Amino acid sequence: MLHLLDLKGEPIGRFANLFAAQLNDTHPAVAVAELMRLLVDERLLPWDEAWDITRRTFAYTNHTLLPEALETWGLRLFAKLLPRPMEIIYEINRRFLDEVRGRFPGDEARVQRMSLIDEGGGRRVRMRTSPPSAAMP
């Protein structure tokens, strides 16, 4: 898709105006980290610009309501198979949790619940398309 922009002579900033992706359920959620990788690593965009494009590109629907039914991937396996997307997920999570801590100082239980990385038991990546901002009042 990025090459199509080049062919059309469109600037990268218009990507989300020309392409949209609806992600249903947790399986395709890694597409968020992959688009960030393409924008940051290959197109050399600053993080904030790449994140803005990524957030405007993807929409997400999840029909699973129970937290225990949401897909998770073992962190070690994920990092072994997809090392750069894992680094990007860590950075997305760090920035998001900074926002959570800013809005809810001292509420580390909330931070743990909302983190994209489940630190309990075996560390796991919670496959959501983006941090659960809807959970923040």
Secondary structure, 3 states (H helix, E strand, C coil): CHHHHHHHCCCHHHHHHHCCEEEECCHHHHHHHHHHHHHHHHCCCCHHHHHHHHHHHEEEECCCCCHHHCCEEEHHHHHHHCHHHHHHHHHHHHHHHHHHHHHCCCCHHHHHHHCCEECCCCCEEECCCCCCHHHCC
